[in-house]
Amino acid sequence: IFGNFVANAIEAQLVPTEETGMETLKLFGDIDAAFTWIFAAELCVNLFANLFLPFIRDPWNWFDSVVVISSVVAFFSEGGGITVLRLLRVLRVFRLFRRLKSLAKIMMAIGASLPAVSNALFLMLLFSMIYAILGVQFFKEVSEEHFTNFGIAIYTCWNMMLIPAKAEAITKGLWVAFDDDWTMGALVFVYVVSLQLVQTFIILKIVMAILLKEFTAADAAIRMQEAAEASLAMATTTSPFAGLLENLLLIPTDRRRTLRIDELFLEMDEDESGTLSYRELRFGVVRIEGVSPPVIIGAEAWSELIVARGFTEIDEEEETVSASGWRSLVKN
């Protein structure tokens, strides 16, 4: 993947054409074809290895499919529209995020934080539009380069917000244009300073603060989910509920796994007492569908692995498992 990205960067630097050299142009064409078929073969192997639902449930597989299919179509086609498809070759580097877990976690955290940032971004866009409209109304006649119409004006506002040197140059240009009109010069001052204060020092800082907060929260949630999955995976090697744990690991989130564990408890609680007796647990776990190998709880397992480890409580002189005890028993 990285080699393909480096090849694209070198090609963009050299910009080979028929005039500059057919050999170089053919070389990069062969390199692109090789990478295209390598990625296509990898996608086919992935598809057949994860038939069918596991493949389509992974968003990265959708991304890989779009990039690979567009590359193959561009390889066999010619025309102006195909140039756009060929530009998607550059996106192949994003497949690194799938291979490197640290990068994938960053992308997942950013994606999870974007909804919370959207409101602040909309507020920033709204203020930019207001200042763009004001800029066209006040400065169109003296600065057509920067305030000709709404589109150019909003681009100018973003430049002034993000590039201090650009803001300084535009401000000086407006002052020179209004050299004989001190009221318009004062208006330029108020316009630029308020734009910088509102957009750069208030709203942009709010956006960054929200993004950082949500990114941190999303990263913590991802880490907690990974820890829960690792804990469950480790438990499958030591727990008598190994088959059940493997079945629960197919459930994508810890919250949904916990809900499923609670549902199983209610299904096994035949007398609706809120606790499970040895008989209810022994025969209840055997009836759980989709568990292989089935869970077998004999008298010895009940005594040594459940009672001795403190997962039971005394209920009318009988050892029983409560709902919280059942949850801890399955997870530990």
C-alpha positions as YAML, in Angstrom:
chain: A
units: angstrom
residues:
- id: 1
  name: ILE
  ca: [0.00, 0.00, 0.00]
- id: 2
  name: PHE
  ca: [2.74, 2.43, 0.97]
- id: 3
  name: GLY
  ca: [4.74, 1.46, -2.13]
- id: 4
  name: ASN
  ca: [1.75, 2.34, -4.30]
- id: 5
  name: PHE
  ca: [1.47, 5.71, -2.58]
- id: 6
  name: VAL
  ca: [5.17, 6.44, -3.13]
- id: 7
  name: ALA
  ca: [4.81, 5.51, -6.81]
- id: 8
  name: ASN
  ca: [1.86, 7.92, -7.15]
- id: 9
  name: ALA
  ca: [3.88, 10.69, -5.48]
- id: 10
  name: ILE
  ca: [6.85, 10.16, -7.82]
- id: 11
  name: GLU
  ca: [4.54, 10.12, -10.84]
- id: 12
  name: ALA
  ca: [2.93, 13.38, -9.69]
- id: 13
  name: GLN
  ca: [6.41, 14.93, -9.36]
- id: 14
  name: LEU
  ca: [7.69, 13.80, -12.77]
- id: 15
  name: VAL
  ca: [4.33, 14.22, -14.60]
- id: 16
  name: PRO
  ca: [5.31, 11.87, -17.45]
- id: 17
  name: THR
  ca: [3.69, 12.51, -20.86]
- id: 18
  name: GLU
  ca: [4.17, 11.26, -24.40]
- id: 19
  name: GLU
  ca: [6.29, 14.33, -25.10]
- id: 20
  name: THR
  ca: [8.61, 13.90, -22.11]
- id: 21
  name: GLY
  ca: [9.19, 10.19, -22.66]
- id: 22
  name: MET
  ca: [7.14, 7.15, -23.56]
- id: 23
  name: GLU
  ca: [9.34, 4.79, -21.54]
- id: 24
  name: THR
  ca: [8.67, 6.65, -18.29]
- id: 25
  name: LEU
  ca: [4.95, 6.88, -19.07]
- id: 26
  name: LYS
  ca: [4.80, 3.15, -19.81]
- id: 27
  name: LEU
  ca: [6.76, 2.33, -16.66]
- id: 28
  name: PHE
  ca: [4.30, 4.12, -14.40]
- id: 29
  name: GLY
  ca: [1.41, 2.56, -16.32]
- id: 30
  name: ASP
  ca: [2.83, -0.91, -15.68]
- id: 31
  name: ILE
  ca: [3.40, -0.10, -12.00]
- id: 32
  name: ASP
  ca: [-0.20, 1.09, -11.64]
- id: 33
  name: ALA
  ca: [-1.50, -2.02, -13.41]
- id: 34
  name: ALA
  ca: [0.54, -4.27, -11.10]
- id: 35
  name: PHE
  ca: [-0.80, -2.58, -7.97]
- id: 36
  name: THR
  ca: [-4.35, -2.66, -9.38]
- id: 37
  name: TRP
  ca: [-4.31, -6.42, -9.90]
- id: 38
  name: ILE
  ca: [-2.57, -7.07, -6.59]
- id: 39
  name: PHE
  ca: [-5.27, -5.16, -4.73]
- id: 40
  name: ALA
  ca: [-8.00, -6.84, -6.82]
- id: 41
  name: ALA
  ca: [-6.62, -10.29, -5.96]
- id: 42
  name: GLU
  ca: [-6.43, -9.35, -2.28]
- id: 43
  name: LEU
  ca: [-10.06, -8.16, -2.33]
- id: 44
  name: CYS
  ca: [-11.19, -11.44, -3.94]
- id: 45
  name: VAL
  ca: [-9.33, -13.50, -1.32]
- id: 46
  name: ASN
  ca: [-10.89, -11.40, 1.43]
- id: 47
  name: LEU
  ca: [-14.35, -11.84, -0.09]
- id: 48
  name: PHE
  ca: [-14.09, -15.63, -0.33]
- id: 49
  name: ALA
  ca: [-12.50, -15.93, 3.12]
- id: 50
  name: ASN
  ca: [-15.34, -13.97, 4.78]
- id: 51
  name: LEU
  ca: [-18.41, -15.04, 2.85]
- id: 52
  name: PHE
  ca: [-20.77, -13.28, 3.01]
- id: 53
  name: LEU
  ca: [-22.18, -11.23, 5.85]
- id: 54
  name: PRO
  ca: [-18.84, -10.73, 7.68]
- id: 55
  name: PHE
  ca: [-17.49, -9.12, 4.50]
- id: 56
  name: ILE
  ca: [-20.32, -6.66, 3.91]
- id: 57
  name: ARG
  ca: [-20.59, -5.73, 7.60]
- id: 58
  name: ASP
  ca: [-17.08, -4.26, 7.56]
- id: 59
  name: PRO
  ca: [-17.09, -0.64, 6.26]
- id: 60
  name: TRP
  ca: [-13.44, -0.96, 5.26]
- id: 61
  name: ASN
  ca: [-14.41, -3.71, 2.81]
- id: 62
  name: TRP
  ca: [-16.86, -1.31, 1.16]
- id: 63
  name: PHE
  ca: [-14.11, 1.28, 0.86]
- id: 64
  name: ASP
  ca: [-11.69, -1.31, -0.59]
- id: 65
  name: SER
  ca: [-14.33, -2.42, -3.09]
- id: 66
  name: VAL
  ca: [-14.99, 1.11, -4.35]
- id: 67
  name: VAL
  ca: [-11.28, 1.88, -4.78]
- id: 68
  name: VAL
  ca: [-10.44, -1.44, -6.45]
- id: 69
  name: ILE
  ca: [-13.47, -1.47, -8.78]
- id: 70
  name: SER
  ca: [-12.81, 2.13, -9.86]
- id: 71
  name: SER
  ca: [-9.17, 1.25, -10.55]
- id: 72
  name: VAL
  ca: [-10.14, -1.78, -12.65]
- id: 73
  name: VAL
  ca: [-12.74, 0.24, -14.61]
- id: 74
  name: ALA
  ca: [-10.17, 2.99, -15.24]
- id: 75
  name: PHE
  ca: [-7.64, 0.37, -16.37]
- id: 76
  name: PHE
  ca: [-9.92, -0.95, -19.11]
- id: 77
  name: SER
  ca: [-11.45, 2.38, -20.17]
- id: 78
  name: GLU
  ca: [-10.45, 5.63, -21.77]
- id: 79
  name: GLY
  ca: [-12.03, 9.09, -21.77]
- id: 80
  name: GLY
  ca: [-12.28, 12.27, -19.77]
- id: 81
  name: GLY
  ca: [-14.55, 10.83, -17.09]
- id: 82
  name: ILE
  ca: [-12.10, 8.01, -16.45]
- id: 83
  name: THR
  ca: [-9.52, 10.55, -15.29]
- id: 84
  name: VAL
  ca: [-11.66, 11.13, -12.21]
- id: 85
  name: LEU
  ca: [-11.67, 7.40, -11.49]
- id: 86
  name: ARG
  ca: [-7.91, 7.28, -11.81]
- id: 87
  name: LEU
  ca: [-7.64, 9.99, -9.18]
- id: 88
  name: LEU
  ca: [-9.15, 7.50, -6.72]
- id: 89
  name: ARG
  ca: [-5.90, 5.54, -6.90]
- id: 90
  name: VAL
  ca: [-4.48, 7.99, -4.39]
- id: 91
  name: LEU
  ca: [-7.13, 6.86, -1.88]
- id: 92
  name: ARG
  ca: [-5.50, 3.44, -1.74]
- id: 93
  name: VAL
  ca: [-3.18, 4.78, 0.95]
- id: 94
  name: PHE
  ca: [-6.16, 5.00, 3.30]
- id: 95
  name: ARG
  ca: [-6.20, 1.21, 3.32]
- id: 96
  name: LEU
  ca: [-3.25, 1.53, 5.70]
- id: 97
  name: PHE
  ca: [-5.77, 2.52, 8.38]
- id: 98
  name: ARG
  ca: [-7.17, -0.99, 8.23]
- id: 99
  name: ARG
  ca: [-3.77, -2.62, 8.62]
- id: 100
  name: LEU
  ca: [-2.52, -0.36, 11.41]
- id: 101
  name: LYS
  ca: [-4.81, -0.53, 14.45]
- id: 102
  name: SER
  ca: [-3.49, 2.71, 15.93]
- id: 103
  name: LEU
  ca: [-4.45, 4.66, 12.78]
- id: 104
  name: ALA
  ca: [-7.80, 2.88, 12.58]
- id: 105
  name: LYS
  ca: [-8.59, 3.87, 16.17]
- id: 106
  name: ILE
  ca: [-7.80, 7.51, 15.40]
- id: 107
  name: MET
  ca: [-10.11, 7.47, 12.37]
- id: 108
  name: MET
  ca: [-12.90, 5.79, 14.37]
- id: 109
  name: ALA
  ca: [-12.53, 8.36, 17.16]
- id: 110
  name: ILE
  ca: [-12.62, 11.26, 14.69]
- id: 111
  name: GLY
  ca: [-15.70, 9.81, 13.00]
- id: 112
  name: ALA
  ca: [-17.45, 9.41, 16.35]
- id: 113
  name: SER
  ca: [-16.66, 13.00, 17.34]
- id: 114
  name: LEU
  ca: [-17.86, 14.66, 14.12]
- id: 115
  name: PRO
  ca: [-21.60, 14.70, 14.95]
- id: 116
  name: ALA
  ca: [-20.96, 16.77, 18.09]
- id: 117
  name: VAL
  ca: [-18.76, 19.19, 16.12]
- id: 118
  name: SER
  ca: [-21.28, 19.64, 13.31]
- id: 119
  name: ASN
  ca: [-23.30, 22.28, 15.19]
- id: 120
  name: ALA
  ca: [-20.22, 24.42, 15.86]
- id: 121
  name: LEU
  ca: [-19.10, 24.03, 12.24]
- id: 122
  name: PHE
  ca: [-22.54, 25.13, 11.05]
- id: 123
  name: LEU
  ca: [-22.30, 28.20, 13.30]
- id: 124
  name: MET
  ca: [-18.89, 29.00, 11.80]
- id: 125
  name: LEU
  ca: [-20.28, 28.62, 8.27]
- id: 126
  name: LEU
  ca: [-23.25, 30.83, 9.14]
- id: 127
  name: PHE
  ca: [-21.02, 33.66, 10.40]
- id: 128
  name: SER
  ca: [-18.79, 33.29, 7.33]
- id: 129
  name: MET
  ca: [-21.84, 33.68, 5.09]
- id: 130
  name: ILE
  ca: [-22.95, 36.79, 6.99]
- id: 131
  name: TYR
  ca: [-19.53, 38.41, 6.66]
- id: 132
  name: ALA
  ca: [-19.35, 37.41, 2.99]
- id: 133
  name: ILE
  ca: [-22.67, 39.14, 2.26]
- id: 134
  name: LEU
  ca: [-21.54, 42.25, 4.15]
- id: 135
  name: GLY
  ca: [-18.21, 42.20, 2.30]
- id: 136
  name: VAL
  ca: [-19.94, 42.16, -1.10]
- id: 137
  name: GLN
  ca: [-22.24, 45.01, -0.11]
- id: 138
  name: PHE
  ca: [-19.49, 47.25, 1.33]
- id: 139
  name: PHE
  ca: [-16.35, 46.45, -0.65]
- id: 140
  name: LYS
  ca: [-17.36, 45.11, -4.08]
- id: 141
  name: GLU
  ca: [-16.67, 48.39, -5.87]
- id: 142
  name: VAL
  ca: [-13.14, 48.84, -4.50]
- id: 143
  name: SER
  ca: [-11.96, 45.21, -4.22]
- id: 144
  name: GLU
  ca: [-13.43, 43.10, -7.00]
- id: 145
  name: GLU
  ca: [-10.62, 40.60, -6.60]
- id: 146
  name: HIS
  ca: [-11.80, 39.64, -3.13]
- id: 147
  name: PHE
  ca: [-15.48, 40.62, -2.95]
- id: 148
  name: THR
  ca: [-16.84, 40.25, -6.49]
- id: 149
  name: ASN
  ca: [-19.64, 37.88, -5.48]
- id: 150
  name: PHE
  ca: [-20.75, 35.72, -2.58]
- id: 151
  name: GLY
  ca: [-18.58, 32.73, -3.49]
- id: 152
  name: ILE
  ca: [-15.37, 34.73, -3.77]
- id: 153
  name: ALA
  ca: [-16.24, 36.74, -0.66]
- id: 154
  name: ILE
  ca: [-16.75, 33.66, 1.53]
- id: 155
  name: TYR
  ca: [-13.43, 32.28, 0.28]
- id: 156
  name: THR
  ca: [-11.85, 35.62, 1.20]
- id: 157
  name: CYS
  ca: [-13.36, 35.43, 4.69]
- id: 158
  name: TRP
  ca: [-11.90, 31.97, 5.25]
- id: 159
  name: ASN
  ca: [-8.51, 33.20, 4.04]
- id: 160
  name: MET
  ca: [-8.65, 36.14, 6.45]
- id: 161
  name: MET
  ca: [-9.65, 33.82, 9.27]
- id: 162
  name: LEU
  ca: [-6.93, 31.23, 8.71]
- id: 163
  name: ILE
  ca: [-4.05, 33.19, 7.15]
- id: 164
  name: PRO
  ca: [-3.02, 36.31, 9.12]
- id: 165
  name: ALA
  ca: [-0.76, 37.58, 6.32]
- id: 166
  name: LYS
  ca: [-3.67, 37.38, 3.87]
- id: 167
  name: ALA
  ca: [-5.93, 39.28, 6.26]
- id: 168
  name: GLU
  ca: [-3.29, 41.99, 6.67]
- id: 169
  name: ALA
  ca: [-2.83, 42.36, 2.91]
- id: 170
  name: ILE
  ca: [-6.58, 42.60, 2.23]
- id: 171
  name: THR
  ca: [-7.06, 45.08, 5.07]
- id: 172
  name: LYS
  ca: [-4.27, 47.36, 3.83]
- id: 173
  name: GLY
  ca: [-5.69, 47.17, 0.30]
- id: 174
  name: LEU
  ca: [-9.11, 48.28, 1.53]
- id: 175
  name: TRP
  ca: [-7.61, 51.13, 3.57]
- id: 176
  name: VAL
  ca: [-5.72, 52.36, 0.52]
- id: 177
  name: ALA
  ca: [-8.92, 52.22, -1.54]
- id: 178
  name: PHE
  ca: [-10.80, 54.25, 1.12]
- id: 179
  name: ASP
  ca: [-7.92, 56.62, 1.82]
- id: 180
  name: ASP
  ca: [-10.13, 59.73, 1.50]
- id: 181
  name: ASP
  ca: [-13.12, 58.31, 3.41]
- id: 182
  name: TRP
  ca: [-12.40, 57.85, 7.10]
- id: 183
  name: THR
  ca: [-15.85, 56.41, 7.82]
- id: 184
  name: MET
  ca: [-15.31, 53.56, 5.37]
- id: 185
  name: GLY
  ca: [-11.80, 53.12, 6.77]
- id: 186
  name: ALA
  ca: [-13.31, 52.72, 10.23]
- id: 187
  name: LEU
  ca: [-15.84, 50.27, 8.77]
- id: 188
  name: VAL
  ca: [-12.98, 48.21, 7.34]
- id: 189
  name: PHE
  ca: [-11.36, 48.15, 10.80]
- id: 190
  name: VAL
  ca: [-14.58, 47.01, 12.52]
- id: 191
  name: TYR
  ca: [-15.26, 44.42, 9.79]
- id: 192
  name: VAL
  ca: [-11.81, 42.80, 9.91]
- id: 193
  name: VAL
  ca: [-11.36, 42.92, 13.69]
- id: 194
  name: SER
  ca: [-14.83, 41.53, 14.42]
- id: 195
  name: LEU
  ca: [-14.31, 38.80, 11.81]
- id: 196
  name: GLN
  ca: [-11.03, 37.78, 13.44]
- id: 197
  name: LEU
  ca: [-12.45, 37.91, 16.96]
- id: 198
  name: VAL
  ca: [-15.69, 36.05, 16.25]
- id: 199
  name: GLN
  ca: [-14.39, 33.47, 13.81]
- id: 200
  name: THR
  ca: [-10.77, 32.86, 14.75]
- id: 201
  name: PHE
  ca: [-10.65, 33.50, 18.49]
- id: 202
  name: ILE
  ca: [-14.12, 32.35, 19.54]
- id: 203
  name: ILE
  ca: [-15.89, 29.95, 17.17]
- id: 204
  name: LEU
  ca: [-12.79, 28.20, 15.84]
- id: 205
  name: LYS
  ca: [-11.55, 27.66, 19.40]
- id: 206
  name: ILE
  ca: [-14.96, 26.27, 20.35]
- id: 207
  name: VAL
  ca: [-14.82, 23.86, 17.41]
- id: 208
  name: MET
  ca: [-11.35, 22.66, 18.43]
- id: 209
  name: ALA
  ca: [-12.38, 22.28, 22.09]
- id: 210
  name: ILE
  ca: [-15.47, 20.24, 21.20]
- id: 211
  name: LEU
  ca: [-13.50, 18.11, 18.76]
- id: 212
  name: LEU
  ca: [-10.82, 17.41, 21.37]
- id: 213
  name: LYS
  ca: [-13.40, 16.57, 24.06]
- id: 214
  name: GLU
  ca: [-15.42, 14.25, 21.84]
- id: 215
  name: PHE
  ca: [-12.30, 12.67, 20.38]
- id: 216
  name: THR
  ca: [-11.04, 11.87, 23.88]
- id: 217
  name: ALA
  ca: [-14.42, 10.42, 24.89]
- id: 218
  name: ALA
  ca: [-14.68, 8.34, 21.72]
- id: 219
  name: ASP
  ca: [-11.13, 7.05, 22.14]
- id: 220
  name: ALA
  ca: [-11.90, 6.05, 25.74]
- id: 221
  name: ALA
  ca: [-15.06, 4.23, 24.62]
- id: 222
  name: ILE
  ca: [-13.11, 2.33, 21.96]
- id: 223
  name: ARG
  ca: [-10.48, 1.33, 24.52]
- id: 224
  name: MET
  ca: [-13.17, 0.12, 26.95]
- id: 225
  name: GLN
  ca: [-14.82, -1.93, 24.21]
- id: 226
  name: GLU
  ca: [-11.50, -3.50, 23.24]
- id: 227
  name: ALA
  ca: [-10.76, -4.29, 26.88]
- id: 228
  name: ALA
  ca: [-14.16, -5.93, 27.29]
- id: 229
  name: GLU
  ca: [-13.67, -8.00, 24.15]
- id: 230
  name: ALA
  ca: [-10.19, -9.04, 25.29]
- id: 231
  name: SER
  ca: [-11.57, -9.99, 28.71]
- id: 232
  name: LEU
  ca: [-14.27, -12.12, 27.15]
- id: 233
  name: ALA
  ca: [-11.79, -13.71, 24.76]
- id: 234
  name: MET
  ca: [-9.48, -14.60, 27.64]
- id: 235
  name: ALA
  ca: [-12.37, -16.00, 29.62]
- id: 236
  name: THR
  ca: [-13.20, -18.47, 26.85]
- id: 237
  name: THR
  ca: [-10.04, -20.42, 27.68]
- id: 238
  name: THR
  ca: [-10.82, -20.91, 31.40]
- id: 239
  name: SER
  ca: [-14.58, -20.69, 31.85]
- id: 240
  name: PRO
  ca: [-16.98, -23.64, 31.73]
- id: 241
  name: PHE
  ca: [-19.11, -21.29, 29.62]
- id: 242
  name: ALA
  ca: [-16.54, -21.24, 26.78]
- id: 243
  name: GLY
  ca: [-19.11, -22.08, 24.09]
- id: 244
  name: LEU
  ca: [-21.49, -19.42, 25.38]
- id: 245
  name: LEU
  ca: [-18.70, -16.84, 25.52]
- id: 246
  name: GLU
  ca: [-17.69, -17.53, 21.92]
- id: 247
  name: ASN
  ca: [-21.31, -17.00, 20.94]
- id: 248
  name: LEU
  ca: [-21.47, -13.72, 22.89]
- id: 249
  name: LEU
  ca: [-18.28, -12.45, 21.20]
- id: 250
  name: LEU
  ca: [-20.22, -12.36, 17.92]
- id: 251
  name: ILE
  ca: [-22.33, -9.54, 19.39]
- id: 252
  name: PRO
  ca: [-20.59, -6.26, 18.37]
- id: 253
  name: THR
  ca: [-20.86, -4.09, 21.52]
- id: 254
  name: ASP
  ca: [-20.43, -4.71, 25.25]
- id: 255
  name: ARG
  ca: [-23.82, -3.15, 26.02]
- id: 256
  name: ARG
  ca: [-25.65, -5.51, 23.67]
- id: 257
  name: ARG
  ca: [-23.70, -8.46, 25.06]
- id: 258
  name: THR
  ca: [-24.80, -7.54, 28.58]
- id: 259
  name: LEU
  ca: [-28.43, -7.26, 27.42]
- id: 260
  name: ARG
  ca: [-28.18, -10.72, 25.87]
- id: 261
  name: ILE
  ca: [-26.75, -12.16, 29.12]
- id: 262
  name: ASP
  ca: [-29.66, -10.65, 31.06]
- id: 263
  name: GLU
  ca: [-32.15, -12.08, 28.53]
- id: 264
  name: LEU
  ca: [-30.67, -15.55, 29.03]
- id: 265
  name: PHE
  ca: [-31.08, -15.18, 32.80]
- id: 266
  name: LEU
  ca: [-34.78, -14.36, 32.42]
- id: 267
  name: GLU
  ca: [-35.27, -17.32, 30.08]
- id: 268
  name: MET
  ca: [-33.71, -19.75, 32.57]
- id: 269
  name: ASP
  ca: [-35.54, -18.31, 35.63]
- id: 270
  name: GLU
  ca: [-38.53, -20.63, 35.31]
- id: 271
  name: ASP
  ca: [-40.13, -19.78, 38.66]
- id: 272
  name: GLU
  ca: [-39.51, -16.04, 38.13]
- id: 273
  name: SER
  ca: [-37.91, -15.80, 41.55]
- id: 274
  name: GLY
  ca: [-35.12, -13.51, 40.36]
- id: 275
  name: THR
  ca: [-32.52, -16.18, 41.10]
- id: 276
  name: LEU
  ca: [-31.31, -19.39, 39.45]
- id: 277
  name: SER
  ca: [-31.20, -22.65, 41.36]
- id: 278
  name: TYR
  ca: [-28.77, -25.40, 40.46]
- id: 279
  name: ARG
  ca: [-31.50, -27.24, 38.54]
- id: 280
  name: GLU
  ca: [-32.59, -24.13, 36.61]
- id: 281
  name: LEU
  ca: [-29.01, -23.29, 35.69]
- id: 282
  name: ARG
  ca: [-28.05, -26.85, 34.78]
- id: 283
  name: PHE
  ca: [-30.96, -27.44, 32.41]
- id: 284
  name: GLY
  ca: [-31.29, -23.82, 31.28]
- id: 285
  name: VAL
  ca: [-27.79, -23.44, 29.83]
- id: 286
  name: VAL
  ca: [-28.21, -26.64, 27.81]
- id: 287
  name: ARG
  ca: [-31.27, -25.15, 26.07]
- id: 288
  name: ILE
  ca: [-29.45, -22.01, 24.87]
- id: 289
  name: GLU
  ca: [-29.51, -22.07, 21.08]
- id: 290
  name: GLY
  ca: [-26.46, -21.51, 18.90]
- id: 291
  name: VAL
  ca: [-23.91, -22.51, 21.56]
- id: 292
  name: SER
  ca: [-21.24, -25.01, 20.53]
- id: 293
  name: PRO
  ca: [-20.05, -26.90, 22.44]
- id: 294
  name: PRO
  ca: [-23.12, -26.82, 24.72]
- id: 295
  name: VAL
  ca: [-22.63, -25.70, 28.32]
- id: 296
  name: ILE
  ca: [-22.65, -28.64, 30.74]
- id: 297
  name: ILE
  ca: [-22.88, -27.80, 34.44]
- id: 298
  name: GLY
  ca: [-22.57, -30.87, 36.64]
- id: 299
  name: ALA
  ca: [-22.53, -31.07, 40.43]
- id: 300
  name: GLU
  ca: [-18.74, -30.76, 40.53]
- id: 301
  name: ALA
  ca: [-18.64, -27.70, 38.28]
- id: 302
  name: TRP
  ca: [-21.46, -26.11, 40.31]
- id: 303
  name: SER
  ca: [-19.57, -26.65, 43.56]
- id: 304
  name: GLU
  ca: [-16.03, -25.79, 42.50]
- id: 305
  name: LEU
  ca: [-16.48, -23.18, 39.76]
- id: 306
  name: ILE
  ca: [-19.64, -21.39, 40.86]
- id: 307
  name: VAL
  ca: [-20.28, -21.80, 44.59]
- id: 308
  name: ALA
  ca: [-16.62, -21.83, 45.66]
- id: 309
  name: ARG
  ca: [-15.86, -18.71, 43.60]
- id: 310
  name: GLY
  ca: [-18.62, -16.72, 45.28]
- id: 311
  name: PHE
  ca: [-21.13, -16.41, 42.44]
- id: 312
  name: THR
  ca: [-24.00, -17.71, 44.57]
- id: 313
  name: GLU
  ca: [-25.95, -16.51, 47.59]
- id: 314
  name: ILE
  ca: [-28.10, -18.28, 50.19]
- id: 315
  name: ASP
  ca: [-31.83, -18.13, 49.41]
- id: 316
  name: GLU
  ca: [-34.03, -20.12, 51.82]
- id: 317
  name: GLU
  ca: [-31.11, -22.42, 52.70]
- id: 318
  name: GLU
  ca: [-30.40, -23.05, 49.01]
- id: 319
  name: GLU
  ca: [-27.47, -21.81, 46.98]
- id: 320
  name: THR
  ca: [-28.77, -19.71, 44.07]
- id: 321
  name: VAL
  ca: [-27.32, -17.37, 41.45]
- id: 322
  name: SER
  ca: [-28.69, -13.83, 41.29]
- id: 323
  name: ALA
  ca: [-28.91, -11.74, 38.12]
- id: 324
  name: SER
  ca: [-25.71, -9.86, 38.99]
- id: 325
  name: GLY
  ca: [-24.02, -13.12, 39.96]
- id: 326
  name: TRP
  ca: [-24.98, -14.66, 36.61]
- id: 327
  name: ARG
  ca: [-23.55, -11.67, 34.77]
- id: 328
  name: SER
  ca: [-20.28, -11.88, 36.67]
- id: 329
  name: LEU
  ca: [-20.18, -15.66, 36.24]
- id: 330
  name: VAL
  ca: [-20.44, -15.46, 32.46]
- id: 331
  name: LYS
  ca: [-17.96, -12.60, 32.07]
- id: 332
  name: ASN
  ca: [-15.38, -13.95, 34.54]
...
